[in-house]
Each structure stands twice: as structure tokens, then as C-alpha cells.
Amino acid sequence: MTFELKSDKKETENKTIRFPVPLINRIENALQGRDVTFSGFVIQACEYALNNLDNNKEE
């Protein structure tokens, strides 16, 4: 399964999270020219990780 960025808006709640600066830079560089916000990327990446974590658990 590949990770694909999608434009998406859902009901949200604020959470504070700290990222290492180099990781922020990598994410922001990856998002240049795409219709995805930093938060949108983080949400999608977390969903992808959780979906794959569940798949690995079942195996």
C-alpha cells in the first residue's frame, strides 16, 4: 500500500505536538506545490501508520 496525499477537511480538535526542526523542514519541502497543509499531512501520515500497524498485528 502506498501513501498518497489527499486534500481533506474534517471536524478537528487542537493538539499541541513538538516536531524536530529537521523533520518539519523535510515535511514542508515534500508539501511544496501540493494542495495539502502541514496538519493534513500529519493526519494522513498517522492514519497510514495506524492502518499498517493494524495490518502487521494481524499477520
Long-range contacts (C-beta under 8 A, 24 or more apart in sequence): 1-48, 1-51, 1-52, 3-44, 3-45, 3-48, 5-31, 5-34, 5-36, 5-40, 5-41, 5-44, 6-36, 6-44, 7-35, 7-36, 7-40, 8-40, 8-43, 8-44, 12-39, 17-42
